[in-house]
Amino acid sequence: MSTRKNADPIHIPFSWLHDSIKNDPNAQFAEGVTIVAMGARTIAEILQMQQVDQGAIDGGNAEVRTLLSASDINALSGLLVHSLKNIAVAAEERLDQLYFAVRGEEKA
């Protein structure tokens, strides 16, 4: 059995943040919003393409096939809603933190 000689991680997660702001809570929040928004946009684009394909099929175009099943659409829609809900909750919490920080108080 071989062991690694150094303790460097095998995988370093990607970050949008420059090293100088990696520990800034506002930068971390903005990065999280960016990641969730990009994912939500991708899901919305996939669902929109599905609707276009379905419209072509409904219009009689026999050459078009849909990419997603009804189950797939439901799963992606649920993921989209859940992602947007989570980012809204995180934004509300961050706003509360900022509000209390400005007032010099801690959130109860």
C-alpha positions in Angstrom: 0.0 0.0 0.0 1.4 3.4 -1.0 1.0 6.5 0.9 1.3 10.1 -0.3 4.3 12.0 0.9 2.7 15.4 1.1 -0.6 16.6 2.5 -1.8 18.6 -0.5 -5.4 17.9 -1.3 -6.2 15.8 -4.4 -9.1 18.1 -5.3 -9.3 21.8 -4.7 -12.9 23.1 -5.3 -13.3 25.8 -7.8 -14.0 29.3 -6.4 -15.0 32.5 -8.2 -13.3 34.4 -5.4 -9.8 35.8 -5.5 -7.7 34.7 -2.6 -7.8 38.2 -1.1 -11.6 38.0 -0.5 -12.1 34.3 0.2 -12.9 34.9 3.8 -15.2 37.9 3.3 -18.8 36.9 4.2 -20.3 39.3 1.6 -18.1 37.8 -1.2 -18.9 34.3 -0.1 -22.6 35.1 -0.2 -22.3 36.7 -3.7 -20.4 33.6 -4.9 -23.2 31.4 -3.6 -25.9 33.5 -5.3 -23.9 33.4 -8.5 -23.6 29.6 -8.5 -27.3 29.1 -7.6 -28.4 31.6 -10.2 -26.3 30.0 -13.0 -27.8 26.6 -12.1 -31.3 27.9 -12.0 -30.8 29.6 -15.3 -29.6 26.4 -16.9 -32.6 24.5 -15.6 -35.0 27.2 -16.8 -33.3 27.1 -20.3 -33.7 23.3 -20.4 -37.4 23.5 -19.5 -37.9 26.2 -22.0 -36.4 24.1 -24.8 -38.6 21.3 -23.7 -41.7 23.6 -24.1 -40.5 24.6 -27.6 -40.1 21.0 -28.7 -43.5 20.1 -27.2 -45.0 23.0 -29.1 -43.5 21.7 -32.4 -44.8 18.2 -31.7 -48.2 19.6 -30.9 -48.1 21.5 -34.1 -47.6 18.3 -36.1 -43.8 18.2 -36.6 -43.1 14.5 -36.5 -39.4 14.9 -36.7 -39.1 16.6 -33.3 -38.7 14.5 -30.1 -38.7 15.8 -26.6 -35.7 15.5 -24.4 -37.5 15.1 -21.1 -40.2 12.8 -19.7 -42.9 14.1 -17.5 -41.0 12.8 -14.5 -37.9 14.6 -15.6 -39.8 17.9 -16.0 -41.2 17.4 -12.5 -37.8 16.7 -11.0 -36.1 19.7 -12.7 -39.0 22.0 -11.8 -38.8 20.9 -8.2 -35.0 21.5 -8.2 -35.5 24.9 -9.6 -38.1 25.9 -7.1 -36.1 24.5 -4.2 -32.9 26.3 -5.3 -34.7 29.6 -5.7 -36.4 29.1 -2.3 -33.0 28.4 -0.6 -31.3 31.4 -2.1 -34.2 33.7 -1.0 -33.9 32.3 2.5 -30.2 32.9 2.5 -30.6 36.4 1.2 -33.2 37.2 3.9 -30.8 35.9 6.6 -27.9 37.8 5.1 -30.0 41.0 5.1 -30.9 40.4 8.8 -27.2 40.0 9.6 -26.3 43.2 7.9 -29.2 45.1 9.5 -28.2 44.0 13.0 -24.5 44.6 12.3 -25.3 48.2 11.3 -27.2 48.6 14.5 -24.4 47.1 16.5 -26.6 44.3 17.7 -26.6 40.5 17.4 -29.6 38.7 16.0 -31.6 37.0 18.7 
